[in-house]
Amino acid sequence: MKAVVATGKTVEEAIERAVKELNTTKDKVETKVLELPSSGFMSLFRSKLAKVEVTLQLDLCDIAADFLKEVCHAMNIDAHIEAKLEDNVLFVELKGDSMGVLIGRRGQTLDSLQYLTSLVVNKESEQYIRVNLDTENYRKKREVTLIELAGKLAHKVEKTRRKIELEPMNPYERRIIHSTLQKNKNVHTYSQGEEPFRKVVIDVKKTS
């Protein structure tokens, strides 16, 4: 976090100078008084200035929103951005008329934007913040689709006794497949390959 030390005849004057230097407002800073001002008489005929340390309190929601606004502007997309931080998870939702472009094929563009937003946010944060970027409730819809797909493919594996390799997926989507079939008594799942081509395999569970 960025901090500056400033002086002034009064504490308030010192704070105002620091806030101006940080190019922000008082409601976005934390102030620590280092030295109080004193009169010339109390300091052996020499007046003493007030000294303060003012630290800029970064708003991670604003950081994420500003970054995504720049991206959308570069893509000629008019999007409304809402962000909230809860328990070290930053939820960001994009709203607008051209969100399909931001989602991309099977959510690949949305995943890339989420990754880049995470890099930008965590560069400014002292602790790791997980970013969840969504639009048009895509994440939930994709989860439902994957759960249904996992069930259908598991049934096919049981019937044919042959393993099935799914298309490459990101870690979040692979976890959905693994979790969905975790308690299936007839099949098991595992991942193979290297990112970004890592995929889930559904295979017959061997009986001992």
Backbone torsions as a table, in degrees:
resi	resn	phi	psi	omega
1	MET	NA	142.3	-177.1
2	LYS	-82.5	133.7	-179.8
3	ALA	-137.6	147.9	176.5
4	VAL	-134.0	152.6	175.6
5	VAL	-109.9	131.3	-177.7
6	ALA	-137.1	158.0	179.0
7	THR	-124.0	162.3	178.6
8	GLY	-169.7	167.4	178.7
9	LYS	-64.0	-30.2	176.0
10	THR	-128.6	164.1	177.7
11	VAL	-60.4	-41.6	-178.5
12	GLU	-62.8	-39.9	179.6
13	GLU	-66.2	-39.6	179.1
14	ALA	-64.7	-41.2	179.2
15	ILE	-63.9	-43.4	-179.2
16	GLU	-61.4	-39.1	178.6
17	ARG	-65.5	-41.9	-179.6
18	ALA	-65.8	-43.8	179.7
19	VAL	-61.6	-40.5	178.8
20	LYS	-64.4	-40.2	179.8
21	GLU	-65.8	-35.4	178.8
22	LEU	-79.3	-9.2	-179.3
23	ASN	57.0	50.5	-179.1
24	THR	-141.4	-162.2	178.8
25	THR	-123.8	163.3	-174.3
26	LYS	-63.4	-29.5	-178.2
27	ASP	-74.0	-7.0	-179.3
28	LYS	-111.7	17.3	-179.4
29	VAL	-130.0	160.8	173.8
30	GLU	-116.8	131.9	-173.3
31	THR	-114.3	136.0	175.9
32	LYS	-126.3	121.1	180.0
33	VAL	-81.6	119.0	-179.2
34	LEU	-90.5	-38.9	179.5
35	GLU	-145.9	135.9	176.1
36	LEU	-87.1	150.7	178.1
37	PRO	-72.4	153.4	177.6
38	SER	-139.8	155.2	-179.4
39	SER	-77.0	166.4	179.7
40	GLY	-62.5	-37.1	-178.6
41	PHE	-63.4	-43.5	-176.8
42	MET	-73.6	-19.4	-179.4
43	SER	-118.1	40.6	175.7
44	LEU	56.4	53.7	173.2
45	PHE	68.8	12.0	175.0
46	ARG	-127.6	120.8	-177.4
47	SER	-68.4	150.6	-177.1
48	LYS	-118.7	127.8	-178.3
49	LEU	-77.8	155.2	173.0
50	ALA	-76.8	144.1	178.0
51	LYS	-129.9	130.2	-179.3
52	VAL	-131.2	153.7	171.6
53	GLU	-113.6	121.1	-177.0
54	VAL	-115.2	124.8	-177.2
55	THR	-112.2	130.3	179.1
56	LEU	-76.5	121.8	177.6
57	GLN	-89.4	106.6	-176.1
58	LEU	-73.1	136.4	176.1
59	ASP	-99.1	106.9	-176.1
60	LEU	-64.3	-29.4	176.9
61	CYS	-63.8	-43.8	178.9
62	ASP	-65.9	-38.8	-180.0
63	ILE	-61.6	-46.4	178.9
64	ALA	-63.6	-45.4	-178.3
65	ALA	-63.3	-43.1	-179.8
66	ASP	-62.9	-41.6	179.8
67	PHE	-63.7	-46.4	-178.2
68	LEU	-68.4	-31.0	175.9
69	LYS	-62.8	-41.3	178.9
70	GLU	-64.7	-42.0	179.7
71	VAL	-63.4	-47.4	-179.5
72	CYS	-63.3	-38.7	178.4
73	HIS	-63.1	-41.6	179.8
74	ALA	-66.0	-27.0	179.6
75	MET	-94.5	6.2	-178.7
76	ASN	57.8	40.5	179.3
77	ILE	-114.9	128.5	178.0
78	ASP	-92.7	106.5	-175.8
79	ALA	-128.6	140.4	173.0
80	HIS	-95.5	131.9	-173.5
81	ILE	-117.0	127.1	176.1
82	GLU	-120.3	132.3	-178.2
83	ALA	-137.6	141.8	175.7
84	LYS	-146.0	144.5	-177.6
85	LEU	-109.2	122.4	179.7
86	GLU	-136.3	117.5	176.1
87	ASP	50.8	51.6	177.6
88	ASN	64.6	19.0	173.2
89	VAL	-120.2	124.0	-179.9
90	LEU	-99.5	110.8	179.2
91	PHE	-93.3	122.9	-179.1
92	VAL	-125.0	128.7	179.0
93	GLU	-122.0	132.9	178.2
94	LEU	-104.8	132.7	179.6
95	LYS	-127.8	139.2	179.7
96	GLY	169.7	-171.1	-175.6
97	ASP	-94.3	-16.3	-175.1
98	SER	-120.3	41.3	-174.5
99	MET	-72.4	-20.1	178.6
100	GLY	-58.8	-34.5	179.0
101	VAL	-65.8	-38.1	-179.4
102	LEU	-74.6	-24.5	177.8
103	ILE	-76.0	-48.3	179.2
104	GLY	75.4	-175.8	-178.7
105	ARG	-68.9	117.9	-178.8
106	ARG	51.5	33.3	174.7
107	GLY	78.6	12.2	-175.6
108	GLN	-64.9	-40.5	179.2
109	THR	-66.8	-41.5	178.9
110	LEU	-62.9	-40.4	178.2
111	ASP	-64.2	-40.4	179.5
112	SER	-65.4	-42.3	177.9
113	LEU	-64.2	-38.3	178.5
114	GLN	-63.3	-42.3	179.5
115	TYR	-63.7	-45.9	-179.8
116	LEU	-65.5	-39.9	178.0
117	THR	-63.3	-38.6	178.1
118	SER	-62.4	-40.9	178.5
119	LEU	-62.7	-44.1	-178.6
120	VAL	-64.7	-44.9	-177.7
121	VAL	-67.5	-46.5	-175.7
122	ASN	-73.3	-17.0	173.4
123	LYS	-65.3	-28.7	-177.3
124	GLU	-102.1	-7.8	-175.8
125	SER	-100.4	144.0	179.3
126	GLU	-80.2	-19.5	177.1
127	GLN	-128.7	155.0	-174.1
128	TYR	-67.7	132.2	178.6
129	ILE	-116.6	124.2	176.7
130	ARG	-85.9	130.5	-177.9
131	VAL	-103.2	130.4	175.6
132	ASN	-119.2	105.4	-177.2
133	LEU	-104.4	128.9	-175.9
134	ASP	-145.2	159.6	173.8
135	THR	-154.6	141.6	-179.8
136	GLU	53.4	31.1	178.9
137	ASN	57.2	32.5	-176.4
138	TYR	-61.1	-42.3	-175.9
139	ARG	-58.6	-45.8	-178.2
140	LYS	-67.9	-42.7	178.9
141	LYS	-61.9	-41.2	179.0
142	ARG	-65.4	-38.6	178.6
143	GLU	-61.7	-45.0	178.9
144	VAL	-61.9	-42.7	179.4
145	THR	-61.5	-42.9	-178.6
146	LEU	-68.6	-37.2	177.9
147	ILE	-63.2	-44.2	178.0
148	GLU	-64.9	-41.1	179.4
149	LEU	-63.0	-43.5	-179.5
150	ALA	-59.5	-43.3	179.6
151	GLY	-63.2	-44.7	-179.0
152	LYS	-65.4	-43.7	-178.3
153	LEU	-70.4	-34.6	177.6
154	ALA	-63.1	-42.0	178.5
155	HIS	-62.8	-39.3	179.3
156	LYS	-66.1	-40.2	178.4
157	VAL	-64.1	-42.8	177.5
158	GLU	-59.3	-40.0	-175.2
159	LYS	-75.9	-43.5	-175.9
160	THR	-90.3	-17.6	-177.4
161	ARG	63.1	28.0	177.6
162	ARG	-124.4	140.7	-179.1
163	LYS	-72.1	156.7	178.8
164	ILE	-128.6	131.7	176.2
165	GLU	-99.6	126.0	178.7
166	LEU	-84.5	169.6	176.3
167	GLU	-67.1	156.4	177.2
168	PRO	-56.6	138.3	-179.3
169	MET	-136.6	160.0	175.2
170	ASN	-76.7	166.7	-177.0
171	PRO	-55.5	-39.4	-179.3
172	TYR	-61.5	-45.6	-178.2
173	GLU	-71.0	-35.2	177.3
174	ARG	-64.0	-37.4	178.7
175	ARG	-63.1	-34.9	179.1
176	ILE	-63.0	-44.5	179.0
177	ILE	-63.2	-48.4	-179.4
178	HIS	-59.2	-45.9	-177.5
179	SER	-65.1	-40.0	-178.1
180	THR	-62.6	-38.9	-174.8
181	LEU	-101.7	7.5	-175.7
182	GLN	-57.5	-38.0	-176.2
183	LYS	-98.0	7.1	178.3
184	ASN	-69.9	127.6	-175.2
185	LYS	-80.5	-13.8	-173.6
186	ASN	-108.2	-19.1	179.9
187	VAL	-131.1	161.7	173.1
188	HIS	-137.0	162.1	-177.4
189	THR	-125.1	153.9	173.1
190	TYR	-155.9	161.7	179.9
191	SER	-106.5	148.0	177.6
192	GLN	-144.8	157.6	-179.8
193	GLY	95.7	172.7	-179.2
194	GLU	-107.6	150.1	175.9
195	GLU	-62.0	143.5	3.1
196	PRO	-92.4	18.8	-177.3
197	PHE	-105.9	15.4	-179.6
198	ARG	-68.1	136.3	-174.2
199	LYS	-134.9	163.0	177.3
200	VAL	-94.9	140.1	175.2
201	VAL	-116.7	132.1	175.6
202	ILE	-107.5	122.4	-174.9
203	ASP	-133.3	162.3	178.5
204	VAL	-68.5	136.0	178.9
205	LYS	-79.2	124.5	-178.9
206	LYS	-74.9	139.6	178.7
207	THR	-101.4	137.5	-178.3
208	SER	-87.6	NA	NA
